[in-house]
Amino acid sequence: METHRRSIIDCRDSPQSGCSLSIAGTEEEVLDTAVLHIEKRHGLKDSAELRDQLRGMIKLEPLSTVDTPPETG
């Protein structure tokens, strides 16, 4: 079985944000959602430079998270 790791961006990685939001999904989903969040919550405008900065903050989900099946209740 092939393991697909999601991309993650976490506001806590930006010390000036004062925010605890973490976004996970495909790189495109994460980038688009992060831009919407930054515009609404942090007052910044979408730009090529902003998207480049965000791309630099995106990380891959840790393997331990990917390998752990979700709990069912």
FENGI-V451308 format. One record per backbone hydrogen bond with DSSP energy under -1.0 kcal/mol. CO is the residue of the C=O (numbers start at 1). NH is the residue of the N-H. If there is no record, write none. Layout:
co={CO & CO}
nh={NH & NH}
//
This chain:
co={6 & 7 & 8 & 9 & 10 & 11 & 14 & 21 & 23 & 25 & 26 & 27 & 28 & 29 & 30 & 31 & 32 & 33 & 34 & 35 & 36 & 37 & 38 & 38 & 47 & 48 & 49 & 50 & 51 & 52 & 54 & 59 & 62 & 63}
nh={61 & 25 & 59 & 23 & 13 & 14 & 17 & 11 & 9 & 7 & 30 & 31 & 32 & 33 & 34 & 35 & 36 & 37 & 38 & 39 & 40 & 41 & 42 & 44 & 51 & 52 & 53 & 54 & 55 & 56 & 57 & 8 & 66 & 67}
//
